[in-house]
Amino acid sequence: MTDFNNDTGAMSSVPIREPDAHGQAAMLLVESLIHGLIAKSVLSLPEAIDIVETAAEVKHEVAVDLGDSPRTMQQSLAMLDAISASLALDLP
C-alpha cells in the first residue's frame, strides 16, 4: 500500500499498518463479555474495573519479558485504560 505525502507531493512506499483484526475482535469480545456479566449481576462494576486495572498492571510488569517495544506496551495500556474509562462512566 502506498501513501501520498502532502508535504512533498510524492507517493511513499511505506506501508500503512492497519490495526490487527484479531486483536480488535478479541478486545471487542472481552469488553462485550464484561458488560454482559455486569448486566446479569455476575460481576459488579467496581469488580470489572479492578480486573481491567489489574490487567494493565500485569501488562506493564511483563511487557519487557514479552519483548514488547515501549510503543507496543503504551498502545496496549491505552486500550486497557479506554476500557476502564468506559466502564467508569457507568459508576454512580
FINU-906688 format. One record per residue (C-alpha): residue number from 1; residue in one letter; x, y, z. Coordinates in steps of 0.001 Angstrom, whole numbers. Layout:
BEGIN
{NUM; "a"; {X; Y; Z}}
...
% end
This chain:
BEGIN
{1; "m"; {0; 0; 0}}
{2; "t"; {1320; 3467; -784}}
{3; "d"; {587; 6755; 887}}
{4; "f"; {529; 10251; -606}}
{5; "n"; {2736; 12760; 1209}}
{6; "n"; {1098; 16199; 1199}}
{7; "d"; {4368; 17902; 2135}}
{8; "t"; {6347; 16691; -876}}
{9; "g"; {3524; 15805; -3242}}
{10; "a"; {5068; 12370; -3712}}
{11; "m"; {3870; 8858; -3131}}
{12; "s"; {5559; 6932; -343}}
{13; "s"; {6089; 3206; -498}}
{14; "v"; {5972; 2957; 3284}}
{15; "p"; {3132; 587; 4086}}
{16; "i"; {365; 1899; 6298}}
{17; "r"; {-55; -521; 9170}}
{18; "e"; {-3696; -1319; 9820}}
{19; "p"; {-4911; -2382; 13246}}
{20; "d"; {-4804; -6121; 13873}}
{21; "a"; {-8204; -7611; 13047}}
{22; "h"; {-7782; -10493; 15508}}
{23; "g"; {-6800; -8140; 18314}}
{24; "q"; {-9701; -5813; 17588}}
{25; "a"; {-12171; -8691; 17586}}
{26; "a"; {-10714; -10084; 20813}}
{27; "m"; {-10869; -6710; 22573}}
{28; "l"; {-14470; -6156; 21440}}
{29; "l"; {-15434; -9640; 22594}}
{30; "v"; {-13827; -9199; 26010}}
{31; "e"; {-15353; -5769; 26562}}
{32; "s"; {-18774; -7104; 25499}}
{33; "l"; {-18377; -10048; 27856}}
{34; "i"; {-17543; -7722; 30743}}
{35; "h"; {-20619; -5593; 30042}}
{36; "g"; {-22759; -8729; 29756}}
{37; "l"; {-21534; -10068; 33096}}
{38; "i"; {-22275; -6715; 34725}}
{39; "a"; {-25756; -6623; 33177}}
{40; "k"; {-26503; -10096; 34592}}
{41; "s"; {-25133; -9082; 38010}}
{42; "v"; {-22496; -11811; 37827}}
{43; "l"; {-19801; -9153; 38141}}
{44; "s"; {-20111; -5778; 39794}}
{45; "l"; {-18944; -2635; 38048}}
{46; "p"; {-16184; -1965; 40619}}
{47; "e"; {-15005; -5583; 40251}}
{48; "a"; {-14876; -5218; 36477}}
{49; "i"; {-12866; -2005; 36712}}
{50; "d"; {-10499; -3694; 39170}}
{51; "i"; {-9998; -6597; 36746}}
{52; "v"; {-9122; -4238; 33891}}
{53; "e"; {-6766; -2246; 36122}}
{54; "t"; {-5083; -5476; 37243}}
{55; "a"; {-4638; -6484; 33610}}
{56; "a"; {-2942; -3135; 32953}}
{57; "e"; {-608; -3655; 35910}}
{58; "v"; {301; -7151; 34703}}
{59; "k"; {868; -5877; 31163}}
{60; "h"; {3206; -3209; 32487}}
{61; "e"; {5131; -5791; 34557}}
{62; "v"; {5545; -8418; 31822}}
{63; "a"; {5946; -6187; 28757}}
{64; "v"; {9732; -6351; 28785}}
{65; "d"; {9723; -10127; 29304}}
{66; "l"; {7378; -10470; 26329}}
{67; "g"; {9698; -8410; 24155}}
{68; "d"; {7238; -5549; 23725}}
{69; "s"; {8606; -2276; 22476}}
{70; "p"; {7741; 786; 24566}}
{71; "r"; {5293; 1820; 21819}}
{72; "t"; {3515; -1550; 21848}}
{73; "m"; {3273; -1514; 25628}}
{74; "q"; {1829; 2019; 25576}}
{75; "q"; {-732; 1029; 22944}}
{76; "s"; {-1812; -1984; 24997}}
{77; "l"; {-2083; 103; 28144}}
{78; "a"; {-4058; 2766; 26273}}
{79; "m"; {-6610; 153; 25173}}
{80; "l"; {-6994; -1141; 28715}}
{81; "d"; {-7290; 2418; 30026}}
{82; "a"; {-10018; 3106; 27455}}
{83; "i"; {-11995; 71; 28639}}
{84; "s"; {-11581; 1102; 32268}}
{85; "a"; {-12709; 4658; 31460}}
{86; "s"; {-15704; 3312; 29526}}
{87; "l"; {-16761; 1210; 32497}}
{88; "a"; {-16166; 4052; 34953}}
{89; "l"; {-18730; 6164; 33085}}
{90; "d"; {-21405; 3858; 34493}}
{91; "l"; {-20343; 4409; 38118}}
{92; "p"; {-22881; 6305; 40233}}
% end
